[in-house]
Amino acid sequence: MPDLSFLDTPGLLPAFVEENRPRAHGAGLDPYEYARVTAPLTSLRDWPAACRAAGRRYAEAAERAAAGGLTVTAGEGYRSAARWYHFAGLLPHPDRAAAAEAAAEADEAMRRALALLDPGAQRVEGEGFAGWLRRPAAGGGAAPVVVVVPGMDSAKEEFHAVAEALLARGVAVLAVDGPGQGVLAAGSVPEPEYHRVVGRALDALAGRAGLDLARTAVIGLSLGGYYAAEAAAREPRLCAAAVVSGPYRLDWDGLVPFVTATLAQRCGGDEAARAFADRVDLTALAPAITVPLLVVEGGEDRIPGVTTAAALAGHAPDARLLLVPHGNHLLGTALPDWLPATADWLTARLTGAPRGGRAR
């Protein structure tokens, strides 16, 4: 089992709260409420319970609103509940049963939110993945599809802003949890060959109305950036890919305790986690990513033991680097500087993709 003693490191709690403030903002949490929820904490071990309590408050308010016929208010409340439940699981906390419950609560709250706010959303799941398919509101024929891939401690409930930006541009979105992620974390381990997950997800979309599966792309965030790049190299149906704050390579001995403990917990032990980290390496795969690739990096994203995906831009044949100097990890400090441009780039690549072939 992972060594979780670092959770009690003096001074770590305020640093963790501050480090995750931009991430909370990027995930759609109110920054003032984030401050109110985290201010009373005296230990990182109390983080999950505080976030779940915030989620329950939203869920209960949403139930009252739904009972009164206030559909939009209820839907938005359930969506906020899903975000808070997801944030409860960020830490490698020793109470894994509680973490699994929080992930299930996030999944259920998101189901309720979409039922009210986007009734056309469909559950899509299969071997090693579970997610939500959403189509753009505007008509105009079959929509291209982007698969949104979360990272090490993330889940499909986090990246609402990415999904909304793509939907607004006429692109359908499939936001997934894969092995070791979100609602699947309790019963599976991370899968470095993530193209298999993306491939099965695309298979599951076959025959669904309103989709143009000849125009598909993937966007991955944090460790999901590695997953997206790996899929772009090996899944031939993808026309383009975007990597946001993703790793190019991991050095286990250089990683901080938060990362090693999280990987050990999700992989099933230190040895399995080290083996997983050794496989997170795009050195050999980069030349095989022949589709258009956008690499988004924050200039202030410096995680020990992680070689950032900026290196990928120099080794993939058709890659572009979008570097935001003041952006942090996941660029929650710089949303206007990367998200619209990234959504525009993906949309343009898919709009210009020849049917049945890869975009150029």
Secondary structure, 3 states (H helix, E strand, C coil): CCCCHHHHCCCHHHHHHHHCHHHHHHCCCCHHHHHHHHCCCCCHHHHHHHHHHHHHHHHHHHHHHHHCCCHHHHHHHHHHHHHHHHHCCCCCCCCHHHHHHHHHHHHHHHHHHHHHHCCCCEEEEECCEEEEEECCCCCCCCEEEEEEECCCCCCCCCCHHHHHHHHHCCCEEEEEECCCCHHHHHHCCCCCCCHHHHHHHHHHHCCCCCEEEEEEEEEEECHHHHHHHHHHHHCCCEEEEEEECCEEEECHHHCCHHHHHHHHHHHCCHHHHHHHHHHCECCCCHHHCCCCEEEEEECCCCCCCEEECHHHHCCCCCEEEEEECCCCHHHCCCHHHHHHHHHHHHHHHHHCCCCCCCCC
